[in-house]
């Protein structure tokens, strides 16, 4: 008599299929050598336990565009980790994925009237990229608005030095608008013109 397939065998086959597809995606991303255009998440401290965001990137002149997803979660009052993944679209499809950790040494303090934040960050991922950054923000008084910057050095396909400026606005308790523009310098260790980009998106803290 024919026997029905074992559910454990079916589950094992599904796991092998998922692992194979993830391995192929990672290999493709590594071979493409792509990296995120903007450091994510935004450079101001996380005010909730976690947040999820989506960004839309455009390179000028209009050569490439893409989308990026990120997730950040607090580890303590001054530390957090984040994950990010996305793709750029131009003459082809260039995926990337990675993550990092961030620590804030200075944070806004209502008691002292300080509105500044300053942190350090290390990040990297498949696609062969890695960066050391200084996320900095200034809150505009008591308004839920932050001016941000996140200069960084490291290696990616866009350049060795990254200098951005951004604006983030809390629209409601669970919704933020994030915008940023920046430039990458010294691509492939050369003095070629900088790669300039702009990005905008939404994040959902909770």
C-alpha positions as CSV (number, residue, x, y, z in Angstrom):
1,X,0.0,0.0,0.0
2,X,1.2,3.5,-0.7
3,X,2.1,5.5,2.4
4,X,1.5,9.2,3.0
5,X,4.6,11.4,3.3
6,X,5.9,12.1,6.8
7,X,5.0,15.6,8.1
8,X,8.5,15.8,9.5
9,X,10.0,15.0,6.1
10,X,7.8,17.7,4.5
11,X,8.8,20.3,7.2
12,X,12.5,19.4,6.6
13,X,12.1,19.9,2.9
14,X,10.4,23.3,3.5
15,X,13.3,24.3,5.8
16,X,15.9,23.3,3.2
17,X,14.0,25.3,0.6
18,X,13.8,28.4,2.7
19,X,17.5,28.1,3.7
20,X,18.5,27.7,0.1
21,X,16.6,30.8,-1.0
22,X,18.1,32.9,1.8
23,X,21.5,31.7,0.9
24,X,21.1,32.6,-2.7
25,X,19.7,36.1,-1.8
26,X,22.7,36.6,0.5
27,X,25.2,35.5,-2.2
28,X,23.6,37.8,-4.8
29,X,23.7,40.7,-2.4
30,X,27.4,40.0,-1.6
31,X,28.3,39.7,-5.3
32,X,26.5,42.9,-6.2
33,X,28.5,44.8,-3.6
34,X,25.6,47.2,-2.8
35,X,25.1,49.2,0.4
36,X,22.4,51.5,1.8
37,X,22.5,55.1,0.6
38,X,21.5,56.5,4.0
39,X,22.3,55.4,7.5
40,X,19.2,54.0,9.1
41,X,17.4,54.5,11.4
42,X,17.2,58.4,11.8
43,X,19.9,59.9,14.0
44,X,17.8,61.0,17.0
45,X,17.4,58.7,20.1
46,X,14.7,56.2,20.2
47,X,11.9,57.5,22.5
48,X,9.9,54.2,22.5
49,X,10.9,50.6,22.9
50,X,11.1,49.9,19.1
51,X,10.2,51.3,15.7
52,X,9.8,50.2,12.1
53,X,10.5,52.4,9.1
54,X,10.4,52.5,5.3
55,X,12.5,54.9,3.1
56,X,12.4,55.8,-0.5
57,X,15.9,56.7,-2.0
58,X,16.7,58.7,-5.1
59,X,20.2,59.4,-6.5
60,X,20.9,62.6,-8.4
61,X,21.1,63.1,-11.3
62,X,18.3,60.6,-11.6
63,X,20.4,57.4,-12.0
64,X,19.0,55.1,-9.4
65,X,16.2,54.8,-6.9
66,X,15.3,52.3,-4.3
67,X,13.5,51.4,-1.1
68,X,14.8,50.5,2.4
69,X,13.2,48.9,5.4
70,X,14.6,49.1,8.9
71,X,13.8,48.0,12.4
72,X,15.3,49.4,15.6
73,X,15.0,48.3,19.2
74,X,16.2,49.6,22.5
75,X,18.7,47.6,24.5
76,X,18.9,50.1,27.4
77,X,18.3,53.8,27.9
78,X,21.3,54.7,25.8
79,X,21.9,51.7,23.6
80,X,20.0,50.1,20.7
81,X,20.4,47.8,17.8
82,X,18.9,47.9,14.3
83,X,18.4,45.9,11.2
84,X,18.0,47.1,7.6
85,X,17.4,45.7,4.2
86,X,16.5,47.1,0.8
87,X,17.4,47.4,-2.9
88,X,18.5,49.9,-5.4
89,X,17.1,50.0,-8.9
90,X,19.1,51.3,-11.8
91,X,20.6,49.3,-14.7
92,X,19.9,46.3,-12.5
93,X,18.6,45.2,-9.1
94,X,21.1,45.7,-6.2
95,X,19.9,44.2,-2.9
96,X,21.6,44.7,0.5
97,X,21.1,43.8,4.1
98,X,22.8,44.5,7.4
99,X,22.5,46.0,10.8
100,X,24.4,47.7,13.6
101,X,24.5,48.9,17.2
102,X,24.3,52.5,18.5
103,X,25.1,54.2,21.8
104,X,24.1,57.7,22.8
105,X,26.5,59.5,25.1
106,X,24.4,62.7,25.2
107,X,20.6,62.8,25.1
108,X,18.1,65.6,25.3
109,X,17.3,66.4,29.0
110,X,14.2,68.4,29.9
111,X,15.6,69.0,33.4
112,X,18.8,70.7,32.2
113,X,17.3,72.2,29.1
114,X,19.7,70.3,26.8
115,X,18.3,69.6,23.3
116,X,21.3,67.8,21.8
117,X,22.0,64.2,21.3
118,X,25.3,62.6,20.3
119,X,26.1,59.0,19.7
120,X,28.5,56.5,18.1
121,X,27.5,53.7,15.8
122,X,29.1,50.7,14.0
123,X,27.2,49.0,11.2
124,X,27.8,46.7,8.2
125,X,26.3,43.9,6.2
126,X,26.3,41.7,3.2
127,X,27.2,43.5,0.1
128,X,30.6,44.1,1.8
129,X,30.1,47.4,3.5
130,X,30.9,48.7,7.0
131,X,30.8,52.1,8.7
132,X,31.6,54.0,11.8
133,X,29.2,56.9,12.4
134,X,28.4,59.8,14.7
135,X,24.6,60.2,14.9
136,X,23.8,63.8,16.0
137,X,20.5,65.5,16.5
138,X,19.0,68.7,17.9
139,X,15.4,68.9,19.1
140,X,13.7,72.2,18.1
141,X,12.6,73.4,21.5
142,X,9.5,71.5,22.9
143,X,8.3,70.7,19.4
144,X,8.5,67.1,18.1
145,X,11.0,68.1,15.4
146,X,14.6,67.1,15.1
147,X,17.4,68.4,12.9
148,X,19.8,65.5,12.3
149,X,23.2,64.6,10.8
150,X,25.1,61.4,10.7
151,X,28.7,61.8,9.3
152,X,30.4,58.4,8.8
153,X,33.5,56.8,7.5
154,X,34.0,53.3,6.2
155,X,33.8,51.3,3.0
156,X,30.8,50.9,0.6
157,X,30.2,51.1,-3.1
158,X,29.2,54.7,-2.8
159,X,32.3,56.1,-1.1
160,X,34.5,56.3,2.0
161,X,33.0,59.5,3.6
162,X,29.3,60.2,4.0
163,X,27.9,63.6,5.1
164,X,24.1,63.9,5.4
165,X,21.6,66.4,6.9
166,X,18.0,65.4,7.8
167,X,14.7,66.5,9.4
168,X,12.4,64.3,11.4
169,X,8.9,65.2,12.6
170,X,6.7,63.3,15.0
171,X,3.3,63.5,13.4
172,X,1.5,61.5,16.1
173,X,2.3,59.0,18.9
174,X,2.8,56.3,16.3
175,X,3.9,58.0,13.2
176,X,7.1,60.0,12.2
177,X,8.1,61.6,8.9
178,X,11.9,61.3,8.1
179,X,13.7,63.1,5.4
180,X,17.4,63.3,4.6
181,X,19.8,64.5,1.9
182,X,23.5,63.8,1.7
183,X,26.6,63.1,-0.3
184,X,29.2,60.3,-0.5
185,X,32.8,61.2,-1.2
186,X,36.0,59.4,-2.4
187,X,34.3,56.5,-4.2
188,X,36.7,53.7,-4.8
189,X,39.5,55.8,-3.3
190,X,39.2,58.5,-6.0
191,X,38.4,62.2,-6.3
192,X,35.4,61.6,-8.5
193,X,32.4,63.9,-8.1
194,X,30.3,63.0,-5.0
195,X,27.3,60.8,-5.2
196,X,24.3,63.0,-4.1
197,X,21.0,61.6,-2.9
198,X,17.7,62.4,-1.2
199,X,15.4,60.2,0.8
200,X,12.1,60.4,2.6
201,X,9.9,58.0,4.5
202,X,7.8,57.1,7.4
203,X,8.5,55.3,10.7
204,X,6.1,53.7,13.2
205,X,7.4,53.8,16.8
206,X,5.7,51.8,19.6
